Amino acid sequence: MIADLNARDAKIVISRHPRLAAPLAIDEEMYKWRHLIEVSFCNIKEVKRIAIRADKTDTSFAAFIQITAADILSC
């Protein structure tokens, strides 16, 4: 798999376990950007949770929306 990715000029972003005998070199700056992508996907999942949520009462649904909005805005 690694040989195939190298043939495609793919870059390694996720580092391997540091105690491995031969850890692969990664681009540290690109690794920092990976965090932003993960946060973006997390926010999309939160919005999806709100969109498909079906609570028994309007009050519990409104409370869930407010808590989720506060969580998203705090990031």
C-alpha positions in Angstrom: 0.0 0.0 0.0 2.8 2.4 0.9 4.5 1.8 -2.5 1.3 2.6 -4.3 0.8 5.8 -2.4 4.4 6.8 -3.0 3.9 6.2 -6.8 0.9 8.6 -6.6 3.1 11.3 -4.8 0.8 11.1 -1.8 2.0 12.9 1.3 2.0 11.4 4.8 -0.1 13.4 7.2 -0.8 11.0 10.1 2.3 10.0 12.0 3.0 6.5 12.9 3.6 5.3 16.5 6.9 7.0 17.7 8.3 3.8 19.1 8.4 2.0 15.8 11.8 1.0 14.5 11.6 3.2 11.4 8.9 5.9 11.7 8.0 7.7 8.5 8.8 11.4 8.1 5.7 13.7 8.1 5.2 17.3 7.2 4.6 18.9 10.6 2.9 22.0 9.1 0.4 19.9 7.2 -0.3 17.8 10.3 -1.4 21.0 12.1 -3.9 21.7 9.3 -5.3 18.2 9.8 -6.8 19.3 13.1 -8.9 22.0 11.3 -10.3 19.4 8.9 -11.3 17.1 11.7 -13.1 20.0 13.5 -14.9 20.8 10.3 -16.2 17.2 10.0 -17.2 17.2 13.6 -19.3 20.4 13.1 -20.9 18.8 10.1 -21.8 15.8 12.2 -23.3 18.0 14.9 -25.5 19.8 12.3 -26.6 16.4 10.9 -27.5 15.3 14.4 -29.8 18.3 14.8 -31.4 17.9 11.4 -32.4 14.3 11.9 -33.3 14.6 15.6 -36.8 13.6 16.6 -37.6 14.3 20.2 -40.9 13.6 22.0 -41.4 17.2 23.0 -40.7 20.6 21.5 -39.0 21.7 24.7 -36.4 18.9 24.7 -35.8 19.5 21.0 -35.3 23.2 21.5 -33.0 22.5 24.5 -30.9 20.2 22.3 -30.6 22.8 19.6 -29.5 25.5 22.1 -26.9 23.3 23.7 -25.5 22.2 20.3 -25.4 25.8 19.0 -23.5 26.9 22.1 -21.1 24.0 21.7 -20.5 24.9 18.0 -20.0 28.6 18.7 -17.6 27.9 21.5 -15.0 26.4 19.1 
